[in-house]
Amino acid sequence: MSFVARRLAAFSAAVIMLAASGGGALAQKKYDVGATDTQIKIGNIMPYSGPASAYGVIGRTEAAYFRKINAEGGINGRKINFISYDDAYSPPKTVEQARKLVESDEVLLVFGPLGTPSNTAIQRYMNTKKVPQLFVATGATKWNDPQTYPWTMGWQPNYQNEARIYAKYILKEKPNARIGVLYQNDDYGKDYLKGLKDGLGDKAASMIIAEDAYEVAEPTIDTHVVKMKSINADVFVNITTPKFAAQAIKKAGEIGWKPMHFLNIVATSIGAVIRPAGLENAQDIISVAYLMDPMDPQWSDHPGMKAFDEFLAKYFPEGNRADNFVVTGYNNAQTLVQVLKQCGDELTRENVMKQAANLKGFRTDNLLPGITINTSPTDFAPIKQVQFRRFKGERWELFGPVLNDEIGG
């Protein structure tokens, strides 16, 4: 081979090598701490003990769902390493567990931590560290503030807007109501109370005859319920977590108090709240829903409910089908999986938030018909629609149209 030919061959080989290396660079995977070619570390904080322990099954359901995903090959070939800690619904403990997840376990993100006071305690820390605090398990209004807290996003419908819907219903159906409000004395309870007052508008001052707050450390709220009856309240707005909701429903039945009863969505589980309180005491309670109730026979042949039942049978047989916190955890986990799929091979914290803010018309298995998940860089409220339901017999019955929870109509 001549000198010129050898030089041309060498040059051609160099060009090929450069092209190959350039193509590899374009296809290069991008990772932040917590993600590799083989795994994605996801942190979680749940009240597995303490006054809100009924919610702990959400974390257990999510763990089971991620086991399912791993058994099916993972997400884009990566297995989920789900690390979940107990905070006993104590904000100082939440801070401790969040630091452990971020600084010791080095997770990519913290997913679905539960509780308004708990998430409030870590929100600034998570945003300072620029670690996604994603799809928090609380409907407080503050989670939809991408300008101030770009690393925190909610999932479920907004508490204030839910309460506005109840207010509109009361104004229409019982315009001369004497309303008694029982609420948890923290940001969660106050968020609902604000929404109720905003919805009642100028009539709030005259219609609300009692605003009674309870502390999570109280062993029972029976005295609060007795007080509501004693002042002749004929509408009861029950803003309580499961343990206290069951107490309130049971006590109202025991003392023969039968107001128009509104129960916030976070305490509507038949298994965890209604049955312990007594089915007979829960008749005609009104709430809202955004997910199918597994106890409602109309969904028994729905493909999404069949998929849920298959999941329970294979991966979470101990899960109580009557506990809607199970179906909540299942659908929340599905939303995270969708975000991680959209991330592709760019598993950075920034891209996780970018994809979470780019969900368009997404549906999990059990969202009610007509309800979809939508987000944008300026909208961190994934689920905005609900439908009324009333407890009858042994289950919740839906009624009325799907409502946009921002406007109540």
Buried (B, 14 or more C-beta within 10 A) or exposed (E): EEEEEEEEEEEEEEEEEEEEEEEEEEEEEEBBBBBBEEBBBBBBBBBBBBBBBBBBBBBBBBBBBBBBBBEEEBBBEBBBBBBBBBBBBBBEBBBBBBBBBBEEBEBBBBBBBBBBBBBBBBBEBBBEBEBBBBBBBBBBBBBBBBEEBBBBBBBBBBBBBBBBBBBBBBBEEBEEBBBBBBBBEBBBBBBBBBBBBBBBEEBBEEBBBBBBBBEBEBEEBBEBBBBBBEEEBBBBBBBBBBBBBBBBBBBBBEBEBBBBBBBBBBBBBBBBBBBBBBBEBBBEBBBBBBBBBBBBEEBEEBEBBEBBEEBBEEBBEEBBBBBBBBBBBBBBBBBBBBBBEBBEBBBBBBBBBBBBBBBEEBBBBBBBEEBBBBBEEEBBBBBBBBBBBBBEEEBBEBEEEBBEBBEBE
